Amino acid sequence: MGTILDYLREYGDYSLAEKPFGDVDSLVLSQLSYLKFDGIVPGPEEARAPVSLREIAAHADYDHLYADERYRKDNTALFMGVLNSRRFGEMLLWNYVNLIEPEQESQFSAVVCGIPGGLPYVVFRGTDENIVGWKEDLNLAFSEPVPGQRYSVSYLEQAARTIDGGFFVGGHSKGGNFAVYASMHCDAAVRERIERIYNHDGPGFRPEVREQGAYREIEERIHKTVPRSSLVGMLLYTEGDYRVVESRTIGLAQHNPYTWLVKDGDFRIVDEIRPGRKFLDQTLNEWILSLDQAQMHIFVDTLYGVIQASETDNLIDFTAHWFQSLQKISRAIGGVDEETAGVMMQIMRALFEMVSLQAKAQAQSKRVSRKNKWEMQREKFEEGMAQLESRLKLQESEKK
């Protein structure tokens, strides 16, 4: 078994006629959409022809593609694997959009991939390292559409005008949510041309949001995949089919597409989400749906305040300095009720779980006297969380 990088090495020489486009191909292109094509791939308003992967590789700003340092190594290998493959090597890209609007709490990016011998793919980027994008993720819990969802509809309709015939739509994480939302709210004539909709571990929708769009018209065309310990993809996903993919890691880190396992040209599929995670997902969804809009605004704004407490605008710095931020975090969530504070503590643990996993991986090949670095890091984290919980209890008792 391997990952999407191994898939490109093993199946990159197969044409789409020899091996039809499938879920793994979709995840490859969904991850490709995270690369920073600004100034390289033409946008909707530019009178420039689509650019090839070879033109991108030769561009003066080529290195800007990998501005997200977290995945520089994997993203470089992905781009080179796509570029050097017979399957995708002649692909053209156009209609690139990348909008970050802190005032509107919106991060939106999309691109069209013209696949040789196959249907074009309109792919929406998920949440990148910008914290404003994570605030928009949280806002998906509301009934009203977030700016990125509204942008996705107009973008899809505009992109469809640059395409002849049918096409695919999809994305990873929030990009998967946008793909489904755009498909069920776009013009009917555009919707009829959509062959498949790929949603890779993207959040769902509140019931009233599904009812407002043409969800029933498109649900049979949705290909949803989630990792075995999915949190993001099961958020507000209370009905519908999905395939569960095995991952080489655990917990929230499974949201990373580079951890999804591939076997014999398809994902390594397992029967169901892990029982403990499924119970937590259902509990979180029930809790979210039980809140009215006013309560939900308090929860989302407070949780965003927790993340902002680190005084950074991206998750790389936030996770790098989480321990130093505990004092600020305690002040940020000190004003909410005990139940909301408890849920936010659980979410914080999930966020920081990724940091612990990274520290563990780094320590595996290097011994530290009596305890490895990961154990020491984990101990510090648990100590800090215990202190934070004590402060919250004290604040709650003082209110009473």
C-alpha positions as CSV (number, residue, x, y, z in Angstrom):
1,M,0.0,0.0,0.0
2,G,1.1,3.6,-0.6
3,T,-0.2,7.1,-0.9
4,I,-1.3,9.4,-3.7
5,L,2.4,10.0,-4.4
6,D,2.9,6.2,-4.9
7,Y,-0.2,6.1,-7.0
8,L,1.3,8.7,-9.4
9,R,4.5,6.6,-9.7
10,E,2.6,3.4,-10.3
11,Y,-0.3,4.5,-12.5
12,G,1.1,7.8,-13.9
13,D,1.8,6.1,-17.2
14,Y,-1.8,4.9,-17.7
15,S,-3.9,7.1,-19.9
16,L,-7.5,7.8,-18.9
17,A,-8.6,5.4,-21.7
18,E,-6.6,2.7,-20.0
19,K,-7.6,3.5,-16.5
20,P,-10.7,5.8,-16.1
21,F,-10.7,8.8,-13.9
22,G,-11.6,7.9,-10.3
23,D,-11.6,9.0,-6.7
24,V,-7.8,8.9,-6.2
25,D,-7.3,11.0,-9.3
26,S,-9.7,13.5,-7.9
27,L,-7.8,13.7,-4.6
28,V,-4.5,14.2,-6.5
29,L,-6.0,17.2,-8.3
30,S,-7.7,18.5,-5.2
31,Q,-4.4,18.6,-3.4
32,L,-2.8,20.2,-6.5
33,S,-5.3,23.1,-6.1
34,Y,-3.6,24.0,-2.8
35,L,-0.5,25.2,-4.7
36,K,-0.2,28.9,-5.1
37,F,-0.7,29.7,-8.8
38,D,-1.0,33.4,-8.3
39,G,0.5,35.3,-11.2
40,I,1.1,32.1,-13.1
41,V,-2.3,30.6,-14.0
42,P,-4.7,33.1,-15.8
43,G,-7.8,34.2,-13.9
44,P,-11.3,34.6,-15.3
45,E,-10.8,38.3,-16.3
46,E,-7.5,37.7,-18.1
47,A,-7.3,37.4,-21.8
48,R,-4.6,34.7,-21.6
49,A,-4.6,31.2,-22.9
50,P,-4.6,28.3,-20.4
51,V,-1.1,27.3,-19.2
52,S,0.5,23.9,-19.3
53,L,2.3,22.3,-16.4
54,R,5.5,22.6,-18.3
55,E,5.0,26.4,-18.6
56,I,4.3,26.5,-14.8
57,A,7.5,24.6,-14.1
58,A,9.5,27.0,-16.2
59,H,7.9,30.1,-14.8
60,A,10.1,32.6,-12.9
61,D,7.8,32.4,-9.8
62,Y,7.7,28.6,-9.9
63,D,9.0,28.3,-6.3
64,H,6.0,30.4,-5.1
65,L,3.8,27.3,-5.7
66,Y,5.2,25.9,-2.4
67,A,4.6,28.9,-0.2
68,D,2.8,26.6,2.3
69,E,5.9,25.3,4.1
70,R,4.0,22.5,5.9
71,Y,3.7,20.5,2.8
72,R,6.5,21.8,0.6
73,K,8.2,18.4,0.3
74,D,5.0,16.5,-0.5
75,N,3.6,19.2,-2.7
76,T,6.8,19.4,-4.7
77,A,6.7,15.6,-5.2
78,L,3.0,15.8,-6.2
79,F,3.6,18.5,-8.8
80,M,6.6,16.7,-10.3
81,G,4.7,13.4,-10.3
82,V,1.8,15.0,-12.1
83,L,4.1,16.9,-14.5
84,N,6.1,13.8,-15.5
85,S,3.1,11.5,-15.8
86,R,1.5,10.4,-19.1
87,R,-1.8,10.6,-17.3
88,F,-1.7,14.3,-16.4
89,G,1.5,15.7,-17.9
90,E,-0.2,17.6,-20.8
91,M,-2.9,19.0,-18.5
92,L,-3.8,22.7,-18.9
93,L,-4.9,25.1,-16.1
94,W,-7.0,28.2,-16.3
95,N,-9.6,30.3,-14.4
96,Y,-7.5,30.5,-11.2
97,V,-9.0,32.6,-8.4
98,N,-7.5,33.2,-5.0
99,L,-9.3,35.5,-2.6
100,I,-8.5,36.2,1.0
101,E,-10.9,38.7,2.6
102,P,-10.5,38.9,6.4
103,E,-13.3,41.5,6.7
104,Q,-15.7,39.1,5.1
105,E,-14.1,36.1,7.0
106,S,-13.6,34.5,3.6
107,Q,-10.9,32.5,1.9
108,F,-11.8,31.2,-1.6
109,S,-9.7,29.6,-4.3
110,A,-10.5,27.5,-7.4
111,V,-9.0,26.5,-10.7
112,V,-10.1,24.5,-13.8
113,C,-8.0,21.6,-14.8
114,G,-8.2,20.5,-18.5
115,I,-7.3,16.8,-18.4
116,P,-6.0,15.2,-21.6
117,G,-8.4,12.6,-22.9
118,G,-10.9,13.3,-20.1
119,L,-13.4,15.7,-18.8
120,P,-12.3,19.1,-17.3
121,Y,-12.3,19.3,-13.6
122,V,-13.5,22.4,-11.7
123,V,-11.7,22.1,-8.3
124,F,-12.2,24.2,-5.2
125,R,-9.3,24.6,-2.7
126,G,-9.9,23.7,0.9
127,T,-8.7,25.5,3.9
128,D,-5.1,26.5,3.6
129,E,-2.8,27.9,6.4
130,N,-4.7,31.2,6.7
131,I,-6.7,31.4,9.9
132,V,-9.4,33.4,8.2
133,G,-10.1,30.2,6.2
134,W,-10.7,28.3,9.4
135,K,-13.1,30.9,10.7
136,E,-15.0,30.4,7.5
137,D,-15.0,26.6,8.2
138,L,-16.6,27.3,11.5
139,N,-19.2,29.6,9.9
140,L,-20.4,26.7,7.8
141,A,-22.4,25.7,10.9
142,F,-24.8,28.5,10.3
143,S,-28.0,28.4,8.2
144,E,-26.9,31.4,6.0
145,P,-24.3,30.8,3.3
146,V,-20.7,31.9,4.0
147,P,-19.1,34.2,1.4
148,G,-17.1,31.4,-0.1
149,Q,-20.2,29.3,-0.7
150,R,-21.8,32.3,-2.6
151,Y,-18.5,32.8,-4.6
152,S,-18.5,29.1,-5.4
153,V,-21.9,29.3,-7.3
154,S,-20.9,32.3,-9.4
155,Y,-17.4,30.8,-10.0
156,L,-18.9,27.5,-11.2
157,E,-21.3,29.2,-13.6
158,Q,-18.5,31.4,-15.0
159,A,-16.1,28.4,-15.3
160,A,-18.8,26.3,-17.1
161,R,-18.9,29.0,-19.8
162,T,-15.2,28.1,-20.6
163,I,-16.0,24.4,-20.9
164,D,-17.7,22.5,-23.7
165,G,-19.9,19.6,-22.6
166,G,-19.7,17.8,-19.3
167,F,-17.3,18.2,-16.5
168,F,-16.4,17.1,-12.9
169,V,-16.6,19.3,-9.8
170,G,-14.8,18.6,-6.5
171,G,-12.4,19.5,-3.7
172,H,-10.9,18.5,-0.4
173,S,-12.1,19.7,3.0
174,K,-14.0,23.0,2.6
175,G,-13.3,22.7,-1.1
176,G,-15.5,19.6,-1.1
177,N,-18.3,21.5,0.7
178,F,-18.1,24.3,-1.9
179,A,-18.2,21.8,-4.7
180,V,-21.5,20.3,-3.4
181,Y,-22.9,23.7,-2.5
182,A,-22.1,25.2,-6.0
183,S,-23.6,22.2,-7.7
184,M,-26.9,22.4,-5.9
185,H,-27.3,26.2,-6.3
186,C,-26.0,26.8,-9.8
187,D,-28.2,27.4,-12.9
188,A,-30.1,24.2,-13.8
189,A,-28.5,24.2,-17.3
190,V,-25.0,24.1,-15.7
191,R,-26.1,21.5,-13.1
192,E,-27.2,19.1,-15.9
193,R,-23.7,19.1,-17.3
194,I,-22.0,18.0,-14.1
195,E,-21.0,14.4,-14.4
196,R,-19.6,13.8,-10.9
197,I,-19.1,15.8,-7.7
198,Y,-16.1,14.8,-5.5
199,N,-16.2,15.6,-1.8
200,H,-13.0,14.5,0.0
201,D,-13.5,14.9,3.8
202,G,-15.5,18.1,3.3
203,P,-18.1,19.2,5.9
204,G,-21.8,18.7,5.2
205,F,-24.7,21.2,5.7
206,R,-27.4,21.9,8.1
207,P,-30.7,20.2,7.1
208,E,-32.4,23.5,6.2
209,V,-29.4,24.4,3.9
210,R,-29.8,21.1,2.0
211,E,-33.5,21.8,1.6
212,Q,-32.9,25.2,0.1
213,G,-30.9,23.9,-2.8
214,A,-31.2,21.1,-5.4
215,Y,-29.5,18.6,-3.2
216,R,-31.8,15.7,-4.1
217,E,-31.0,16.3,-7.8
218,I,-27.3,15.9,-7.3
219,E,-26.9,13.4,-4.4
220,E,-26.5,10.4,-6.7
221,R,-23.6,12.1,-8.4
222,I,-21.7,12.9,-5.1
223,H,-18.6,10.7,-4.5
224,K,-17.8,11.4,-0.8
225,T,-14.7,9.9,0.8
226,V,-13.6,10.3,4.4
227,P,-10.6,8.9,6.5
228,R,-11.3,6.4,9.2
229,S,-11.1,8.9,12.0
230,S,-12.9,11.7,10.1
231,L,-13.8,14.8,12.1
232,V,-14.0,17.5,9.4
233,G,-15.8,15.5,6.8
234,M,-18.5,14.2,9.2
235,L,-19.2,17.7,10.6
236,L,-22.9,18.3,9.8
237,Y,-23.0,15.2,7.6
238,T,-26.0,13.4,9.0
239,E,-27.2,11.5,5.9
240,G,-25.8,10.2,2.6
241,D,-23.4,7.6,1.4
242,Y,-19.6,7.8,1.8
243,R,-16.5,5.6,1.5
244,V,-14.1,5.3,4.4
245,V,-10.4,5.3,3.6
246,E,-7.7,3.8,5.7
247,S,-4.9,6.2,6.7
248,R,-1.3,5.7,7.8
249,T,-1.8,8.0,10.8
250,I,-4.4,8.6,13.5
251,G,-6.8,11.3,14.7
252,L,-7.2,14.7,13.2
253,A,-4.0,14.2,11.2
254,Q,-5.9,11.9,8.9
255,H,-7.5,14.9,7.3
256,N,-4.2,15.3,5.4
257,P,-4.6,13.7,1.9
258,Y,-1.0,12.5,2.0
259,T,-1.9,10.1,4.7
260,W,-4.7,8.3,2.8
261,L,-3.7,4.8,1.7
262,V,-4.0,3.5,-1.9
263,K,-4.0,-0.1,-2.9
264,D,-4.3,-1.6,-6.4
265,G,-5.2,1.8,-8.0
266,D,-7.9,2.7,-5.6
267,F,-8.2,3.8,-2.0
268,R,-7.8,1.2,0.7
269,I,-11.4,1.0,1.8
270,V,-12.5,-0.1,5.3
271,D,-16.0,-0.9,6.6
272,E,-16.7,2.1,8.7
273,I,-15.4,5.0,10.7
274,R,-13.8,4.0,14.0
275,P,-16.6,3.5,16.5
276,G,-15.2,5.9,19.1
277,R,-14.8,8.7,16.5
278,K,-18.2,8.0,15.0
279,F,-19.8,8.4,18.4
280,L,-18.0,11.7,18.9
281,D,-18.9,12.9,15.4
282,Q,-22.6,12.2,16.1
283,T,-22.5,13.8,19.5
284,L,-20.9,17.0,18.1
285,N,-23.4,17.2,15.3
286,E,-26.3,16.8,17.7
287,W,-24.9,19.5,19.9
288,I,-24.4,21.9,17.0
289,L,-27.9,21.3,15.6
290,S,-29.3,21.9,19.1
291,L,-28.0,25.4,19.2
292,D,-30.0,28.4,17.9
293,Q,-28.3,30.9,15.7
294,A,-27.4,33.3,18.6
295,Q,-25.8,30.5,20.6
296,M,-23.9,29.3,17.5
297,H,-22.5,32.8,16.9
298,I,-21.3,32.9,20.5
299,F,-19.6,29.5,20.1
300,V,-18.0,30.2,16.7
301,D,-16.8,33.7,17.7
302,T,-15.4,32.5,21.0
303,L,-13.6,29.5,19.4
304,Y,-12.2,31.8,16.7
305,G,-11.0,34.1,19.6
306,V,-9.2,31.1,21.0
307,I,-7.3,30.6,17.8
308,Q,-6.6,34.4,17.5
309,A,-5.3,34.4,21.0
310,S,-1.9,33.3,19.6
311,E,-1.8,36.6,17.8
312,T,-1.0,35.0,14.4
313,D,-2.7,35.0,11.1
314,N,-1.8,31.4,10.1
315,L,-2.0,27.9,11.6
316,I,1.7,27.2,11.1
317,D,2.7,29.8,13.7
318,F,-0.3,29.0,15.9
319,T,0.6,25.3,16.2
320,A,4.3,26.1,16.6
321,H,3.7,28.3,19.7
322,W,0.6,26.7,21.3
323,F,2.2,26.2,24.7
324,Q,3.1,29.8,25.0
325,S,-0.5,30.8,24.1
326,L,-2.3,28.9,26.9
327,Q,-2.5,32.0,29.1
328,K,-4.1,34.0,26.3
329,I,-6.4,31.1,25.4
330,S,-7.7,30.8,28.9
331,R,-8.7,34.5,28.9
332,A,-10.3,34.1,25.5
333,I,-12.7,31.3,26.6
334,G,-13.1,32.4,30.2
335,G,-16.4,34.3,29.4
336,V,-18.4,31.4,28.1
337,D,-20.6,28.8,29.8
338,E,-19.2,25.6,31.1
339,E,-20.7,23.4,28.3
340,T,-19.4,25.5,25.5
341,A,-16.0,25.8,27.2
342,G,-15.9,22.0,27.5
343,V,-16.6,21.4,23.8
344,M,-13.9,24.0,22.9
345,M,-11.5,22.2,25.1
346,Q,-12.2,19.0,23.1
347,I,-11.7,20.7,19.8
348,M,-8.4,22.3,21.1
349,R,-7.2,18.8,22.0
350,A,-8.0,17.6,18.4
351,L,-6.1,20.6,16.9
352,F,-3.0,20.0,19.1
353,E,-3.1,16.3,18.5
354,M,-1.5,17.0,15.1
355,V,1.4,18.8,16.8
356,S,2.0,15.9,19.2
357,L,2.0,13.5,16.2
358,Q,4.6,15.6,14.4
359,A,6.8,15.8,17.5
360,K,6.5,12.0,17.9
361,A,7.5,11.3,14.4
362,Q,10.6,13.6,14.7
363,A,11.6,11.8,17.9
364,Q,11.3,8.3,16.7
365,S,14.8,8.1,15.4
366,K,16.4,10.0,18.3
367,R,16.5,8.8,21.9
368,V,16.3,11.2,24.8
369,S,17.4,10.1,28.3
370,R,14.5,8.2,30.0
371,K,11.9,9.9,27.8
372,N,11.8,10.7,24.1
373,K,10.9,14.2,23.0
374,W,7.4,13.3,22.0
375,E,6.6,12.0,25.5
376,M,8.1,15.2,27.0
377,Q,6.1,17.3,24.6
378,R,2.9,15.4,25.4
379,E,3.5,15.7,29.1
380,K,3.9,19.5,28.8
381,F,0.7,19.6,26.7
382,E,-1.3,17.6,29.3
383,E,0.1,19.8,32.1
384,G,-0.9,22.9,30.3
385,M,-4.4,21.7,29.5
386,A,-4.9,20.6,33.1
387,Q,-3.9,24.1,34.2
388,L,-6.3,25.6,31.7
389,E,-9.2,23.4,32.9
390,S,-8.5,24.4,36.5
391,R,-8.7,28.1,35.6
392,L,-12.0,27.5,33.8
393,K,-13.5,25.7,36.8
394,L,-12.3,28.6,39.0
395,Q,-13.8,31.2,36.7
396,E,-17.1,29.2,36.7
397,S,-17.2,29.0,40.5
398,E,-16.5,32.7,40.8
399,K,-19.5,33.5,38.5
400,K,-21.7,31.4,40.7
